[in-house]
Amino acid sequence: MTNEDLSPLALAGLAAGIVVVGVLVGRWVARRTAWAPAAGIVLLVATPLVPHVPVVSGFSLDDILPLLGIAYLATTVDLRRIASVRVPRLLLIGLVIVIAAGIASSIVNASSPTQALTMLLRSPGRYAYLAVIVVLVALAEPADRRRALVARSMALLGTAEALFGLAAFFLPLGGIGLEPTRKFSVLYFEVPGRIAGTLGISPNFLGAIFVLTILLTAGLAIEAGARRDRLLLWGSVLLQTLALTLTFTRASLGLAIVGLAVLLLLRGRIRYIVPVLFIVALGFMTTPSRAATPGTPGAGGPSTPVAIQRLTSDIPDRLALWYSATLMMLDNPLTGVGPGRTVEVAMSDPERYIDTPVGSATNSAHNTVLLAGAEVGIAGAIGAFLVNLAIALAALRILLLGRRENVAVVEAAGAVAVLGYLAQGMVNNLFNVAVAGVVFAVVAGAYVIRLEVVPSVDMTTARDGQRQRAPTGPPVEESL
């Protein structure tokens, strides 16, 4: 569905309906859980359930639920705590750099105030938006309730997307929930399409969301005490894995399997990876078999499922995209070409930016750091790199603390999921896509970014006084 399929009145009515449903669901969740912040968290996690349908000036229907979620959280968490907590310094530095670079680039490269506003919302605004979500989620206390609710909500989201996607793939629904295959792909006319779920955008982003939901669902399954709960949760993991396989997103599938293996190894349950691998193989076998294309690996041999051929025969264009983005960044080192303008600039000079020595670059960078560099300059690339590094270090800290502290399984699963998402960001533009970025920000705020309390002068004085206090008891008389 696109905005061209709906009249302005229909779009306005649909937007109003989403607002009403969101408010009602938020109130119901808050009452049901007897915990006010639950409303905001659930609405943020539910973001992918609304398709991406542009409305006006960069605003789309899938922006409504996260804005409602932010509003709910902002009115239910203790915002005064911001003044007494310490945000990870490296993360703060990275955010300041990338946002400042984005503001400068938007002002310099825009040809009109309207375009400048669009650019500001697209790059620096997006980073600030995700940072606000991370902080608000991290402020939701108590932490145990926050982590449990996020994990359960993510498990429900992953299950719903998997059921919808598998129905779209196996049932004649007219292509709803699928992305058509591309002409030069081995999948072309061989499968109904690639599962895209309810998002209305590329399956790559649904794959990134599945990396998060699968790992958190597995964390819940490992932690579950009742046999029935374990079976249901592992069943959900397998269902989501099958749907992820049929998105044909290689990076997401590989990262999900590796992430599950790491989590299971940490908890001594590596044998549980066997049914997951069986489901992946089953997903491959559901696709038609054909002989490999001449000149590709496996040519001349027996026919193989096209899903397996895609792993080797479809040549990714990432090297060309990275090459083009790097050139664009070096050609415009101070302010880049402007947020959202990389494809436009490449089309204006195809000999330099499209026809690269490593292939044809017909899309944006598909790399979080290089995209920031091409759009807003070298400073933006440095800032984006520091943001990714800071979040990765925070996630690794959680995993390393697990050996010395009693870190819950779900918390470890969240840390592994965050690392997987960041890794996929090196081959996809995940921070610049609202729907995937919102879900990632919720997980990062719930499990990885810890807002540690800064000791105040009074607290320090009190501790020092306790250390220096004389022992209690009757006074000792001095001898004369």
Helices and strands as residue ranges (DSSP letters): G 3-5, H 8-33, H 37-45, G 47-49, E 54-56, E 59-60, G 61-63, H 64-76, G 79-84, E 85-86, H 89-109, H 113-122, H 124-139, H 143-170, E 178-179, E 194-195, H 203-223, H 227-245, H 250-266, G 270-272, H 273-285, E 289-290, E 304-305, H 306-312, H 318-331, H 342-348, H 350-353, E 355-356, E 359-360, H 368-376, H 378-401, H 409-424, H 434-443, I 444-448, E 452-453, H 457-468
